[in-house]
Amino acid sequence: MTKDNTALADRAKRARRIIKNPNLYKVCFGCESIVASKVNICPNCHAYHFEENEDFVIHQARVLSTREQNSVVANDLL
């Protein structure tokens, strides 16, 4: 498995976990990342507006699971 395939497989695995429990997550309006429902500020873009609708969270998880990561996350800045 190549690095790209491994990354997509990891994203698909995380998406399945989110889809099973969408109430534990929300989608950031700033960067479209899925974050834990308990956060108040997105750890990736520092936005504070979120969509908590479970159907939207599921939809976003499916979208993100099929494409490579293209947003900057905190680990990229280290």
N, C-alpha and C positions, 0 to 999 in steps of 0.2 A: 504494500500500500504506500503510495507517495505521500509526501507531506500535505499536499492539498487535499487528497482523499481522506487522510486522517483528520484534518481540521474539519472537513464537512461531516464526517462521521461523528465527531465530537459534538458539533453543533446540532446534528439530528438527535443525538442522545439527550442533550439538554432540552431540546424542543419537546421531546416525548415526556420528559419530566414536568415541564411547564404545562403541557396540554392536559396531563392527568390532574393537575392541581392549579388551575388558572387563578383561583382566589388568593394564592400566595404571591402573585406577581402583578406588576402594572407596567405600562409602556410609557417611556419618556417622550414627551412632545418635542423636546429639543433635539434628540439624536436618534429616536426610534428604538433605543435599546430596551430590552426587557430587564427590569430590576425587581428586587424583592419588594413586596408591598409595604414593608416596614420602613423603607428609606424615605427621607423627606427631600433630599437633594440627590440628583443623579450623580453617581460616582464617576461617570464618563465625561459629561458635559456641564455639570453643575446646574442644570435646569431644575426647576421645582414645580413644573406642571406635568401631570400624568393622566393617562387614561386607564381607569381601573375596570372597565367593562370586560367581563370574562370572555365574551365572544371576540372582542377586539384583541385581547391578549393571545387567545388561541390562533387567530388569524395571523398576528405578527410573528408568533413562534413558527408557524408553518412557512411564512415568507423568509424569515431569517435562516431557517434550517436548510434552505435550498441554495443559498448563495454564500460566497466567501465573506468574511468579516471585512468591512471597509471603513469602520469608524475607529477613531483613536480612543484607546482605553488607558486607564491609569498606568498599567504596566509598560505601555509604549513610551511613557515619559520618564522612566527611570534611567 
